[in-house]
Amino acid sequence: MKLCVVAAVVLAVQVLGVLGCGPMRGTSRRRGPHRLTPLVLKQHIPGVAEHTLTASGLTEGRIDRNDSRFRDLEPNYCNEIIFKDEEGTGADRLMTGRCKEKLNTLAISVMNQWPGVKLMVIEGWDEEGQHAPDSLHYEGRAVDILTSDRDKTKLGMLARLAVEAGFDWVYYESKTHIHCSVKSESSQAARYGGCFTAETTVLTSTGTRRRLAELRIGEKILALDTATKKLVFSEVILFLDYNPEQKREFLQISLASGRTLTVTPNHLVAMKDGRTVYAENLRVGSSVLVGDDLNSLKEEVIVGIKPVVRTGVFAPLTKAGSLVVNGVVASCYATIDSQSLAHWAFLPLRFAWNVKWSLQRAWMIVNKPLSGWDTEINEISVVEPPSGVHWYARALYSTASYLIPSHLHN
């Protein structure tokens, strides 16, 4: 186990070095100070709608004080921020952990930019229904801000500082304030790896289709052998993520045959030319690989893509490093923009599985009566996966977070 942990760290460092070659994902050379350009009225960054996946994402539903998600909102008591709190309930101080982190970072930037001036929050979490029905204020994911001196000439630069602080969507909304919002905590959790929904199905070696919510470690499912480019049945050695209760943003990809693949945006999907690409980079008209059985592997055209929110996230890892879900060939990996590199990075997990299988095989040889043991010797026990993100996947991401500047992976 100690060797596996050491290997994990070494592999993570190697992976990060290669990631630096990819666009917007990985390390880069340190740049010198750059000149900050203020935003102009009605400008927003990024230049897409707030509820798109590349900005702050879809709404997940209003949170009230009786909601189970209310306990996830954190009060912000940063001394460098003034909270207007017109309601007198402290609601404006409540926000998600990500929103709090970005807001506190911005508060420091404001002090450095204008000594003696503080950041002011005039709207935070809304429990009184004063915003549009799809407002992220209801989820503690949005704040409306200005500076404590209420100087309107500072708003453009304040908006730029908010972008630099890492807010996922910044809007110079009016002449009186800036609107900022962040992705949901669940979408941030998705960065540990890519996932599928509970309803996603796989074909097992017994010939039955099974929902991922029902799949167990040790079962063999249809997958793509990247070395031979043929479909095979490969063991599920563990789940990189297994959480039936978690709500998360997905992309629903519809194919010409009627097949539908629902997957997180940063998950790798197999293309017709053998490449793997992030689901978020797929476009209508692109072709992906599909296969229903060992003798069927072909390409099919995408006819529709739309963002959706679903409850339940599942990410099985097979020995082959791939799987066929809802008839579509996909990788087991995400975040790392290379199937071969990701497969190599998870080598310690496959090694641990092989050791476990060998020990169980030896135990069966010793303890099983001679008659009949050969029919079961190649089968490993099927077990229910534990909930949550696997420690190895979490370790890789944590290493990346430590080594990569935060603004490169926000």
C-alpha positions as CSV (number, residue, x, y, z in Angstrom):
1,M,0.0,0.0,0.0
2,K,2.8,2.4,0.8
3,L,4.4,1.7,-2.6
4,C,1.1,2.4,-4.2
5,V,0.8,5.8,-2.4
6,V,4.4,6.7,-3.5
7,A,3.6,5.7,-7.0
8,A,0.4,7.7,-7.0
9,V,2.3,10.9,-6.1
10,V,5.0,10.2,-8.7
11,L,2.5,9.5,-11.4
12,A,0.5,12.6,-10.5
13,V,3.6,14.8,-10.9
14,Q,4.4,13.1,-14.2
15,V,0.8,13.6,-15.4
16,L,0.8,17.2,-14.5
17,G,4.0,17.8,-16.5
18,V,2.3,16.4,-19.6
19,L,-0.9,18.3,-18.9
20,G,1.0,21.5,-19.4
21,C,1.1,20.8,-23.1
22,G,-2.7,21.0,-23.4
23,P,-4.8,24.2,-23.8
24,M,-6.2,25.6,-20.6
25,R,-5.5,22.5,-18.6
26,G,-2.2,22.1,-16.7
27,T,0.9,24.0,-15.8
28,S,2.4,26.9,-17.7
29,R,5.3,29.2,-17.5
30,R,4.9,31.9,-14.9
31,R,4.0,35.2,-16.5
32,G,4.9,38.6,-15.3
33,P,2.3,41.2,-14.1
34,H,-0.3,42.1,-16.7
35,R,-2.3,45.2,-17.0
36,L,-5.9,44.8,-15.8
37,T,-8.6,46.1,-18.1
38,P,-11.9,47.3,-16.5
39,L,-15.1,45.8,-17.8
40,V,-17.7,48.0,-19.4
41,L,-21.4,48.3,-18.5
42,K,-23.4,45.2,-19.5
43,Q,-20.2,43.2,-20.2
44,H,-19.9,39.7,-18.7
45,I,-17.1,37.2,-18.5
46,P,-17.1,34.6,-19.8
47,G,-19.1,35.8,-22.8
48,V,-21.9,33.2,-22.4
49,A,-25.1,33.0,-20.4
50,E,-24.7,32.6,-16.7
51,H,-26.4,29.2,-16.6
52,T,-24.3,27.5,-19.2
53,L,-21.9,24.8,-18.1
54,T,-18.8,26.9,-19.0
55,A,-20.0,29.7,-16.7
56,S,-21.8,29.1,-13.4
57,G,-23.9,26.2,-14.6
58,L,-27.5,25.2,-14.2
59,T,-29.7,26.0,-11.3
60,E,-30.1,23.1,-8.8
61,G,-33.2,24.5,-7.0
62,R,-34.0,27.1,-4.4
63,I,-32.6,26.5,-0.8
64,D,-34.7,27.5,2.2
65,R,-33.9,27.1,5.9
66,N,-35.7,23.7,6.0
67,D,-33.8,22.3,3.0
68,S,-31.1,19.7,3.7
69,R,-28.7,21.8,1.6
70,F,-29.1,24.8,3.9
71,R,-26.4,23.3,6.3
72,D,-23.9,23.5,3.4
73,L,-24.2,27.3,3.3
74,E,-21.4,28.9,5.2
75,P,-21.6,32.3,7.0
76,N,-18.9,34.8,5.9
77,Y,-17.4,36.8,8.7
78,C,-14.5,38.3,6.8
79,N,-13.5,41.6,8.5
80,E,-12.5,43.1,5.2
81,I,-16.1,42.8,3.7
82,I,-19.1,44.9,4.6
83,F,-22.4,43.1,4.4
84,K,-25.4,45.4,3.9
85,D,-27.8,42.9,5.4
86,E,-31.0,45.0,4.9
87,E,-33.2,42.2,6.2
88,G,-31.3,41.9,9.5
89,T,-31.3,38.1,9.3
90,G,-27.6,37.6,8.3
91,A,-28.8,36.0,5.0
92,D,-26.4,38.1,2.9
93,R,-23.5,36.4,4.8
94,L,-24.6,32.9,3.8
95,M,-23.1,31.3,0.7
96,T,-21.5,28.2,-0.6
97,G,-17.9,27.4,0.2
98,R,-16.7,28.3,-3.3
99,C,-18.5,31.6,-3.3
100,K,-17.0,32.4,0.1
101,E,-13.5,31.5,-1.1
102,K,-13.7,33.7,-4.2
103,L,-15.3,36.6,-2.3
104,N,-12.6,36.6,0.4
105,T,-9.9,36.6,-2.3
106,L,-11.6,39.6,-4.0
107,A,-11.8,41.5,-0.7
108,I,-8.0,41.3,-0.5
109,S,-7.6,42.5,-4.1
110,V,-9.9,45.5,-3.4
111,M,-7.8,46.5,-0.4
112,N,-4.6,46.3,-2.5
113,Q,-6.2,48.2,-5.4
114,W,-7.7,51.0,-3.3
115,P,-6.1,51.3,0.2
116,G,-8.7,52.2,2.8
117,V,-11.6,50.9,0.7
118,K,-13.5,47.7,1.4
119,L,-15.6,45.3,-0.6
120,M,-19.4,45.6,0.1
121,V,-22.0,42.9,-0.5
122,I,-25.5,44.3,-1.0
123,E,-27.2,41.0,-2.0
124,G,-26.2,37.4,-1.1
125,W,-28.4,34.4,-0.4
126,D,-32.0,35.3,-1.0
127,E,-34.7,33.6,1.1
128,E,-37.5,36.2,0.4
129,G,-38.0,35.6,-3.4
130,Q,-36.8,39.0,-4.5
131,H,-35.0,37.7,-7.6
132,A,-35.9,36.0,-10.9
133,P,-37.0,32.3,-10.4
134,D,-33.7,30.9,-11.8
135,S,-31.5,33.2,-9.8
136,L,-28.4,31.7,-8.2
137,H,-29.0,34.0,-5.2
138,Y,-31.5,31.4,-4.0
139,E,-28.7,28.8,-3.8
140,G,-26.0,31.0,-2.1
141,R,-24.0,31.0,-5.3
142,A,-24.3,34.7,-6.3
143,V,-23.5,38.0,-4.7
144,D,-24.1,41.6,-5.8
145,I,-21.1,43.8,-4.9
146,L,-19.7,47.3,-5.0
147,T,-17.0,49.2,-3.0
148,S,-17.6,50.7,0.4
149,D,-17.1,54.3,-0.9
150,R,-19.9,53.6,-3.5
151,D,-17.7,55.1,-6.2
152,K,-19.3,54.2,-9.5
153,T,-16.1,54.8,-11.4
154,K,-14.6,51.9,-9.6
155,L,-17.2,49.3,-10.8
156,G,-15.5,48.4,-14.0
157,M,-12.2,47.6,-12.3
158,L,-14.1,45.9,-9.5
159,A,-15.6,43.6,-12.1
160,R,-12.1,42.8,-13.5
161,L,-10.8,42.1,-10.0
162,A,-13.7,39.7,-9.5
163,V,-12.7,37.8,-12.7
164,E,-9.2,37.6,-11.4
165,A,-10.4,36.3,-8.1
166,G,-11.9,33.3,-9.8
167,F,-15.7,33.9,-9.9
168,D,-17.1,31.7,-12.6
169,W,-19.4,34.5,-14.1
170,V,-19.0,38.2,-13.6
171,Y,-21.5,40.7,-14.9
172,Y,-21.2,44.5,-14.9
173,E,-25.0,44.5,-14.4
174,S,-25.8,48.1,-13.7
175,K,-24.4,51.5,-12.8
176,T,-24.8,50.6,-9.1
177,H,-23.3,47.1,-8.7
178,I,-21.5,44.1,-10.1
179,H,-23.1,40.6,-10.1
180,C,-20.9,37.6,-9.5
181,S,-21.7,33.9,-9.3
182,V,-20.0,30.5,-9.0
183,K,-20.5,26.9,-10.0
184,S,-22.3,24.6,-7.6
185,E,-20.3,22.5,-5.2
186,S,-21.4,19.4,-7.0
187,S,-20.0,20.5,-10.3
188,Q,-16.7,21.2,-8.5
189,A,-16.8,17.7,-7.1
190,A,-17.1,16.4,-10.7
191,R,-13.5,17.6,-11.3
192,Y,-12.2,14.6,-9.4
193,G,-13.3,12.6,-12.4
194,G,-16.1,12.1,-14.9
195,C,-19.3,10.3,-14.1
196,F,-22.4,8.8,-15.5
197,T,-26.0,8.8,-14.3
198,A,-27.8,6.1,-12.3
199,E,-29.9,5.2,-15.3
200,T,-26.9,4.5,-17.5
201,T,-26.7,0.9,-18.5
202,V,-23.9,-1.5,-19.3
203,L,-23.8,-5.0,-20.8
204,T,-22.5,-7.7,-18.4
205,S,-20.7,-10.9,-19.4
206,T,-23.8,-12.8,-18.4
207,G,-25.7,-11.1,-21.3
208,T,-27.8,-8.9,-19.1
209,R,-28.0,-5.2,-19.0
210,R,-27.5,-3.6,-15.7
211,R,-27.9,0.0,-14.4
212,L,-24.8,1.5,-13.0
213,A,-26.6,2.0,-9.7
214,E,-26.9,-1.8,-9.5
215,L,-23.4,-2.6,-10.8
216,R,-20.9,-4.2,-8.4
217,I,-17.1,-4.5,-8.2
218,G,-15.9,-7.7,-9.8
219,E,-18.5,-7.9,-12.5
220,K,-17.4,-8.0,-16.1
221,I,-18.9,-5.4,-18.5
222,L,-18.5,-4.6,-22.2
223,A,-15.4,-2.4,-22.8
224,L,-13.0,-1.4,-25.6
225,D,-9.5,-3.0,-25.6
226,T,-7.5,0.0,-26.8
227,A,-4.6,-2.2,-27.8
228,T,-6.6,-4.4,-30.2
229,K,-9.4,-2.0,-30.9
230,K,-11.9,-4.8,-30.2
231,L,-14.7,-5.0,-27.7
232,V,-14.1,-7.3,-24.7
233,F,-15.6,-8.0,-21.3
234,S,-13.5,-6.3,-18.6
235,E,-13.7,-6.5,-14.8
236,V,-14.9,-3.5,-12.8
237,I,-12.0,-3.2,-10.3
238,L,-13.5,-0.2,-8.3
239,F,-15.6,2.9,-8.6
240,L,-13.8,6.2,-8.9
241,D,-17.0,7.9,-7.7
242,Y,-20.1,6.3,-6.3
243,N,-22.8,8.6,-4.9
244,P,-26.5,7.8,-5.4
245,E,-27.6,10.9,-3.7
246,Q,-25.5,13.6,-5.2
247,K,-26.9,16.0,-7.7
248,R,-24.7,17.0,-10.6
249,E,-24.6,18.7,-14.0
250,F,-24.3,16.4,-17.1
251,L,-24.4,16.7,-20.8
252,Q,-27.1,14.7,-22.6
253,I,-25.7,13.6,-26.0
254,S,-28.3,12.2,-28.4
255,L,-27.3,10.0,-31.4
256,A,-29.0,9.4,-34.7
257,S,-30.1,5.9,-33.7
258,G,-31.9,7.2,-30.6
259,R,-29.1,6.2,-28.2
260,T,-28.5,8.8,-25.4
261,L,-25.3,9.2,-23.4
262,T,-25.5,11.3,-20.3
263,V,-22.1,12.2,-18.9
264,T,-20.2,14.9,-17.1
265,P,-18.6,17.6,-19.4
266,N,-15.0,16.7,-18.6
267,H,-15.4,12.9,-19.3
268,L,-13.5,11.4,-22.2
269,V,-15.6,9.9,-25.1
270,A,-14.3,7.8,-27.9
271,M,-14.3,9.3,-31.4
272,K,-14.4,7.5,-34.8
273,D,-10.7,8.1,-35.5
274,G,-9.6,6.5,-32.2
275,R,-9.1,9.7,-30.3
276,T,-10.8,10.5,-27.0
277,V,-12.1,14.0,-26.4
278,Y,-13.9,15.8,-23.5
279,A,-17.7,15.5,-23.8
280,E,-17.9,19.3,-23.6
281,N,-15.9,19.5,-26.9
282,L,-18.3,17.3,-28.8
283,R,-20.5,19.0,-31.4
284,V,-23.6,18.1,-33.3
285,G,-22.4,16.3,-36.4
286,S,-19.4,14.7,-34.7
287,S,-19.2,10.9,-34.8
288,V,-18.6,8.7,-31.8
289,L,-18.0,5.0,-31.5
290,V,-20.9,2.7,-30.5
291,G,-21.1,-1.0,-29.9
292,D,-23.8,-3.3,-28.5
293,D,-22.0,-6.6,-28.4
294,L,-18.5,-8.2,-29.1
295,N,-19.1,-8.2,-32.8
296,S,-20.4,-4.7,-33.3
297,L,-18.3,-1.6,-33.4
298,K,-19.2,1.3,-35.6
299,E,-19.5,5.1,-35.6
300,E,-22.6,7.2,-35.2
301,V,-23.5,10.9,-35.6
302,I,-24.5,13.2,-32.8
303,V,-27.8,14.9,-33.4
304,G,-28.3,16.8,-30.2
305,I,-26.4,18.0,-27.0
306,K,-28.0,19.7,-24.0
307,P,-27.1,20.3,-20.4
308,V,-29.2,18.5,-17.7
309,V,-29.1,18.1,-13.9
310,R,-29.5,14.5,-12.6
311,T,-29.2,12.9,-9.1
312,G,-26.7,10.1,-8.7
313,V,-23.1,9.9,-10.0
314,F,-21.3,6.7,-10.9
315,A,-17.8,6.2,-12.4
316,P,-16.8,2.5,-12.7
317,L,-13.1,1.8,-13.5
318,T,-12.5,-1.4,-15.6
319,K,-9.2,-3.1,-16.2
320,A,-9.4,-2.0,-19.8
321,G,-9.8,1.6,-18.8
322,S,-13.0,1.9,-20.9
323,L,-16.6,0.8,-21.0
324,V,-19.6,0.8,-23.3
325,V,-22.5,2.7,-21.7
326,N,-25.9,2.9,-23.3
327,G,-24.2,1.4,-26.4
328,V,-21.7,4.2,-26.6
329,V,-17.9,3.7,-26.1
330,A,-16.5,5.9,-23.4
331,S,-13.4,6.1,-21.3
332,C,-13.3,5.5,-17.6
333,Y,-11.3,8.6,-17.2
334,A,-11.8,12.4,-17.1
335,T,-9.9,15.6,-16.5
336,I,-6.7,14.2,-18.1
337,D,-7.0,14.9,-21.8
338,S,-5.3,11.6,-22.9
339,Q,-6.7,8.1,-22.6
340,S,-3.2,6.5,-22.6
341,L,-1.8,8.9,-20.1
342,A,-4.8,8.5,-17.8
343,H,-4.6,4.7,-18.0
344,W,-1.0,4.9,-17.1
345,A,-1.6,7.2,-14.2
346,F,-4.1,4.6,-12.7
347,L,-1.6,1.7,-13.1
348,P,-1.2,1.3,-9.3
349,L,-4.9,0.5,-8.9
350,R,-4.8,-2.2,-11.6
351,F,-1.7,-3.6,-10.0
352,A,-3.4,-3.8,-6.6
353,W,-6.4,-5.5,-8.3
354,N,-4.1,-8.1,-9.9
355,V,-2.5,-8.8,-6.5
356,K,-5.9,-9.2,-4.9
357,W,-7.1,-11.5,-7.6
358,S,-4.0,-13.6,-7.5
359,L,-4.2,-14.0,-3.7
360,Q,-7.9,-15.0,-3.9
361,R,-7.1,-17.5,-6.7
362,A,-4.3,-19.1,-4.6
363,W,-6.7,-19.3,-1.6
364,M,-9.3,-21.0,-3.6
365,I,-6.8,-23.5,-4.9
366,V,-5.7,-24.4,-1.4
367,N,-9.2,-24.5,0.1
368,K,-11.5,-25.6,-2.6
369,P,-12.0,-29.4,-3.0
370,L,-10.4,-30.7,-6.1
371,S,-13.6,-31.5,-7.8
372,G,-15.3,-28.5,-9.2
373,W,-12.8,-25.8,-8.2
374,D,-11.8,-25.2,-11.8
375,T,-15.2,-23.8,-12.7
376,E,-14.9,-20.9,-10.2
377,I,-11.2,-20.3,-10.0
378,N,-11.3,-17.4,-12.4
379,E,-14.1,-15.6,-10.7
380,I,-13.4,-12.9,-8.0
381,S,-16.0,-12.1,-5.4
382,V,-18.5,-9.4,-6.3
383,V,-18.8,-6.6,-3.7
384,E,-20.8,-3.5,-3.3
385,P,-18.8,-0.3,-3.8
386,P,-18.3,2.2,-1.0
387,S,-19.8,5.7,-1.4
388,G,-17.9,8.7,-2.3
389,V,-14.8,9.6,-4.4
390,H,-12.1,7.0,-4.4
391,W,-9.0,8.1,-2.4
392,Y,-6.7,7.7,-5.3
393,A,-8.7,9.9,-7.6
394,R,-9.0,12.5,-4.8
395,A,-5.2,12.3,-4.2
396,L,-4.4,13.0,-7.9
397,Y,-6.7,16.0,-8.0
398,S,-5.4,17.3,-4.6
399,T,-1.8,17.0,-6.0
400,A,-2.9,18.9,-9.1
401,S,-4.5,21.6,-7.0
402,Y,-1.4,22.1,-5.0
403,L,1.0,22.2,-8.0
404,I,-1.2,24.1,-10.4
405,P,-2.0,27.8,-9.8
406,S,-5.7,28.1,-9.0
407,H,-6.6,30.5,-11.8
408,L,-5.6,27.8,-14.3
409,H,-8.1,25.2,-13.2
410,N,-11.1,27.4,-12.0
